[in-house]
Structures are given as C-alpha cells and as structure tokens.
C-alpha cells in the first residue's frame, strides 16, 4: 500500500489551507486574503468558474492571472496529459533529445510571426524573459536593454531588472546593470534613449498588463523600426497577451509586427503544467549557440520535460479545435459594449478599455468639490483603495472574483478564461452596474469608510516602522506567478 493517497488527502485535510499557508508558506498573503474577505476554501474549478467549500460557484475574472485560457480542468488537455503519462516516455535523457519538446516548438513556430524560427523552452514567463535578455546581449555584443515604465516582465533577478514598477524592485538592488526605463507610448523618448548607443534590445508588452494600457497608434510599429535602424532586437513580451488573449493568437498580429524575440508562458500550460518559451529569429539564436562548445550556453533542467510539452501541444490544439481565439475576440467586443456605458452613467468611472479579453475599468475623482476633496484625502492615506471598494462587493455580493490592476492604481482588471460564456459577461456587467450604482449616491459614506481604512493602514505601517510589511495596504498584486 502506498503511504499517500492524494484523493484521500484532499478529503481528509480540507479546510486547512489557510493554517498551512500561515505556518509554512506566506502568512502575509493570508493577512491580505483575510483583510479583503477573500479567504475562501476552494474545492474545484470548471471552465470560467471556481467552486468553494460550500459548493457555491464564483465567476473567475482573474483566470489564474491568465493561466486558465482554455478553462479550468479542461478535459481535452487532461486527456493528452494522461496519454503522455501512460506512454512511459524516456523523459529528460539530458544527454539526448526527445520528441514532444520538438513537436511543441514546431507547433509554436507554425502559429507565430514568420520572423521567428527557433525556440528555447523554459518553466515560466520570467524564465522566458531571462532567456530573451541573454539572447539579446549574446547576439548583439551589447549590454543596454530598454524597457517601459510600468511594464511587468517577471520577478526573478534579470526579469526584475526590466520591471517598471518600483514596488517590486524595492529592496532587491543592485539589479542588472544597463537596464533602462523609457515611458510607454513615447517614441521620441525611445529614440533619445537609442541616441546614446550600444542598445542590445527594447523589451515591450504589446498591451501593458499593469492597468491594461494599449499602445498609441503607430507606437509599436515605430519602436520596431527604431530597433531595426539601430541594430537592436525588438522583443515582444507576450507572456500575458499571447495565445488568444487579445483576440489574435499573438497580440503582435494586431499591428503586423515581426519581432526578433517573443516570449510566451501562462496559457501554454493549459492550466496544468508550468511551461514557458522564448521564440527567436534563427540568426539571433545561431549567433548565441554558435559552436558545439556553446551548445548548452543556456538551458534549464526541466524545460523540455514531456509532461509540460504535452500540455503545450494539447493547449495549442484546443485553441484551434474549439475556436477559442475567435471566441475571445467576440467576447472582448461584447464586454466592451456592455461596460463602456458605465463611463456616461457614473462620474467616478473615468474609462473602460481593453483588447480581446484583457479588460480594465479606471476610476477617478468625482466632479463635485466636496466629494473630490474626500477622494483626495482617502488617496493621500492609501492610493488605489477605491478599486478595492469595487472588487470586494463584487466578490461577496455577486460571487465574482476580480483584481485590482496594480499597486497604487484605481483600475479594476479582468483576464477571464477565454471560454467564458456570454451569459457570464452579461452577469459581470450587471454586477458592476449594481456595485457602482449603490456606491456613487453614497459616495461620501463610501469614501469615509475608505478614509478610515486608509488611516488604519497608515497607522499599522508606522507602528511596524521598517516599511517591509505592506499587507495593510490591502493591495491585490497582479503578479505573474508569474507571471
């Protein structure tokens, strides 16, 4: 008899999640969950829904930060994983190569921009960015890498060096030298940075995940042209936007881009097995892996494992077989159609924006002097708190899980599974209307509650003194677990 049975373990120890996290994992995360009332015991998932310990279904507008593009517990992907396990493959010979990794690379390149001709597999989005950094420096012989303010490319040391959000970088320096931020969407600033010379690459998310910021017209095309002119690599980080998220297989397609390097992960896992990939021009790849002595100049022990490759192959097939990319495009258009009227309906709604099923609603101060002053007072204590005053009632009153788009920002963000049903999008829009409709007439009371919470957060931070306990900020990070 085996000493462990996972099915029995799940049944026997159900309800211990928070306690185990408190003792062995990340107790600060537990404090965040309890503060927001998000400390549910989750027992299952199906499609675009999570199921709690009481059997209640929640619409999942977070989607594992974009991991569950083909839905939670997708049966078609699971069947191929079971087939891979049953095959008893010669997995990870290391001094040798195997079939499934090569097939996955072939399938990725068949769907990617035609400029790309080689693949490096990895275990995550951050690892795929790390590989891109090495390719850029190795292929060009240059050090400087440009990235965008507020961009997010991962939390490992190299990827963190390209992270345009100071709250993630704080306390971990010095980071990689030669990595320099430029404003997102400003071609003139990018051109000035190139004028200094010796740029290896410009790394950019086609749509910024933090806040869901779309590029201005002509920006990405102009950035790619600048890279070509200056002999630098144009690197598209599609860890979040790739594989159908924006209504195209890759977001680059919206602008006709031909990147030198492209990174993917998240959805490629099928929601089952972590995997990432860095796709590159063949000449870029060959400039780094340029001899037998350098055949393993970059690698990762588990990167070519058969289970991850099977998950990736099955996910790509499911995207095609179920017409999920086209479905994401139509669903994204519907979601914007349903939610854009909120801008006219409520003065605290500044903008609704998105591309495909990457969506955001931005809040701002109301017009009246008294309410605006109260808003500013709350923001002075706790920037970004108002967005939580939307996400929390959506969760508790409407059973909808959604996130704040970033630190110190009043943006609510949705990246649901791409298989989300039209009825659920209508339900989400109606719930938003309900929450905003009840909040705005009572804005003074709502803002005073926010002010109280902000004061408590500030008091708590001062009492702790060292500045490292940020839990009282009540932020829900849009991090790649991530990616």
Secondary structure by P-SEA (a helix, b strand, c coil): cccccaaaaaaaaccaaaaaaaccccaaaaaaaaaaccccccccccccccccccccccccccccccccccccccaaaaaaaaaaaaaccccccccccccaaaaaaaaaaaaccccccbbbbbccaaaaaaaaaaaaaaaccccbbbbbccccccccaaaaaaccccccccccccccccccccccccaaaaaaaaccccccbbbbcccccccccccccaaaaaaaaaaaaaccccccccccccccccccccccccccccccbbbbccccccccccbbbbbbcaaaaaaacccccccccccccccccaaaaaaaaaaaaaaaaaaaaaaaaaaaaaaaaacccccccccccccccccccccbbbbbbcccaaaaaaaaaaaaaccaaaaaaaaaaaaacccbbbbcccccccbbbbbccccccaaaaaaaaaaaaaaaaacccaaaaaaaaaaaaaaaaaaaaaaaccccccccccccccccccc
